[in-house]
Amino acid sequence: MDSDIDFYTLSGYALKNPPALSASMEDYLEMLCRLQREGRPLRVNVLAESLHVRPSSASKMLGNLKGLGYIDFQKYGAVEVTEKGLREGEYLLHRHQILHRFFCALNGTEDELEQVEQVEHYIHKETLHNLEQLMERCGAP
């Protein structure tokens, strides 16, 4: 029986093991790295448009990411992703890609963006690695 296991709510687990970045911060950093890969300008208005948020919200989040050392930017200037930000951002993009491939293969679809966006913040790195290995062994696209 599960009586000796400590169960928590989702927020309880988050409080027990707080992540370095919030889910929103991950979304912003992931998008910055995606825009950079695409050669698009890293500016507040481009980021806000890409995430369907107000420029003021994007600017505030950029300030938070800057405070944690993931980016550098000056108000009304271009955003620069730091080495720390690039390392984390590349992982976030990789995580997104693996989960998207998995859900598309599992559901026989070509687009599982919404589901990936909802799940990606909760999967552990080890689980993602194991999922990637499983997909390779199964020959998943």
C-alpha positions as a printed NumPy array, in Angstrom:
array([[  0.   ,   0.   ,   0.   ],
       [  1.068,   3.628,  -0.492],
       [  0.5  ,   4.671,   3.137],
       [  4.23 ,   5.186,   3.775],
       [  4.714,   7.461,   0.74 ],
       [  4.522,  11.239,   1.096],
       [  2.179,  12.657,  -1.533],
       [  2.057,  16.378,  -2.329],
       [  0.058,  18.656,  -4.578],
       [  1.794,  19.931,  -7.714],
       [  2.622,  23.193,  -5.952],
       [  3.769,  21.191,  -2.921],
       [  6.347,  19.353,  -5.018],
       [  7.472,  22.688,  -6.473],
       [  7.931,  24.104,  -2.968],
       [  9.782,  20.974,  -1.875],
       [ 12.153,  21.078,  -4.869],
       [ 12.114,  24.62 ,  -6.253],
       [ 13.327,  24.89 ,  -9.861],
       [ 16.102,  27.31 , -10.817],
       [ 13.75 ,  28.924, -13.346],
       [  9.989,  29.249, -13.232],
       [  7.968,  27.763, -16.093],
       [  7.445,  31.265, -17.499],
       [ 11.146,  32.034, -17.336],
       [ 11.848,  28.813, -19.209],
       [  9.349,  29.798, -21.905],
       [ 10.986,  33.19 , -22.389],
       [ 14.536,  31.794, -22.461],
       [ 13.505,  29.001, -24.824],
       [ 11.937,  31.533, -27.186],
       [ 14.989,  33.799, -27.065],
       [ 17.191,  30.874, -28.08 ],
       [ 14.703,  29.832, -30.777],
       [ 14.679,  33.379, -32.203],
       [ 18.467,  33.486, -32.112],
       [ 18.676,  30.147, -33.985],
       [ 16.323,  31.573, -36.61 ],
       [ 18.486,  34.686, -36.952],
       [ 15.685,  36.962, -35.779],
       [ 16.452,  40.054, -33.704],
       [ 16.404,  39.618, -29.948],
       [ 14.337,  42.626, -28.969],
       [ 11.54 ,  43.061, -26.461],
       [  8.845,  43.659, -29.079],
       [  9.856,  40.593, -31.147],
       [  9.883,  38.42 , -28.035],
       [  6.511,  39.757, -26.866],
       [  4.959,  39.159, -30.274],
       [  6.386,  35.629, -30.454],
       [  4.925,  34.701, -27.055],
       [  1.679,  36.671, -27.453],
       [  2.331,  38.844, -24.4  ],
       [  2.546,  42.586, -23.833],
       [  5.969,  44.221, -24.295],
       [  5.82 ,  45.382, -20.669],
       [  5.448,  41.753, -19.516],
       [  8.337,  40.655, -21.721],
       [ 10.492,  43.502, -20.433],
       [  9.78 ,  42.564, -16.826],
       [ 10.659,  38.912, -17.455],
       [ 13.855,  39.917, -19.238],
       [ 14.801,  41.853, -16.117],
       [ 14.29 ,  38.685, -14.056],
       [ 16.393,  36.601, -16.473],
       [ 19.089,  39.259, -16.461],
       [ 19.165,  39.223, -12.667],
       [ 19.816,  35.473, -12.763],
       [ 22.609,  35.841, -15.334],
       [ 20.844,  34.198, -18.288],
       [ 20.74 ,  37.287, -20.487],
       [ 22.077,  40.799, -20.728],
       [ 20.141,  43.746, -22.078],
       [ 19.592,  47.44 , -21.669],
       [ 16.138,  48.947, -21.71 ],
       [ 15.105,  49.645, -25.331],
       [ 18.166,  47.732, -26.568],
       [ 18.925,  44.335, -28.016],
       [ 18.909,  41.265, -25.809],
       [ 22.038,  39.129, -25.581],
       [ 21.852,  35.578, -24.265],
       [ 24.817,  34.832, -21.976],
       [ 26.836,  31.615, -22.042],
       [ 24.812,  30.405, -19.048],
       [ 21.604,  31.294, -20.898],
       [ 22.731,  29.506, -24.053],
       [ 23.504,  26.299, -22.155],
       [ 20.104,  26.295, -20.459],
       [ 18.294,  27.491, -23.588],
       [ 19.797,  24.731, -25.727],
       [ 18.597,  22.179, -23.179],
       [ 15.104,  23.741, -23.211],
       [ 14.956,  23.57 , -27.014],
       [ 16.19 ,  19.968, -26.954],
       [ 13.601,  19.035, -24.316],
       [ 10.868,  20.634, -26.409],
       [ 11.968,  18.773, -29.538],
       [ 12.153,  15.373, -27.807],
       [  8.727,  15.761, -26.221],
       [  7.193,  16.987, -29.47 ],
       [  8.6  ,  13.996, -31.366],
       [  7.357,  11.642, -28.649],
       [  3.808,  12.997, -28.489],
       [  3.504,  13.137, -32.282],
       [  4.694,   9.522, -32.584],
       [  2.451,   8.393, -29.731],
       [ -0.653,  10.164, -31.04 ],
       [  0.002,   9.764, -34.764],
       [ -0.098,  13.519, -35.337],
       [  2.207,  16.192, -36.686],
       [  1.528,  18.907, -34.12 ],
       [  1.431,  18.451, -30.368],
       [  2.649,  21.952, -29.458],
       [  0.017,  22.692, -26.822],
       [  0.573,  19.403, -25.006],
       [  4.349,  19.826, -25.087],
       [  4.067,  23.364, -23.704],
       [  1.978,  22.056, -20.826],
       [  4.164,  19.05 , -19.979],
       [  7.725,  20.199, -20.625],
       [  8.153,  22.092, -17.361],
       [  7.504,  19.025, -15.237],
       [  9.712,  16.349, -16.763],
       [ 12.995,  15.52 , -15.078],
       [ 16.246,  15.573, -17.05 ],
       [ 16.848,  11.888, -16.366],
       [ 13.345,  10.991, -17.575],
       [ 13.849,  13.049, -20.727],
       [ 17.154,  11.294, -21.375],
       [ 15.536,   7.89 , -20.875],
       [ 12.627,   8.848, -23.159],
       [ 15.08 ,   9.909, -25.848],
       [ 16.947,   6.59 , -25.534],
       [ 13.658,   4.66 , -25.748],
       [ 12.638,   6.54 , -28.88 ],
       [ 15.992,   5.788, -30.504],
       [ 15.692,   2.072, -29.678],
       [ 12.153,   2.012, -31.091],
       [ 13.152,   3.957, -34.204],
       [ 10.655,   6.764, -33.503],
       [ 10.903,   9.623, -36.004]])
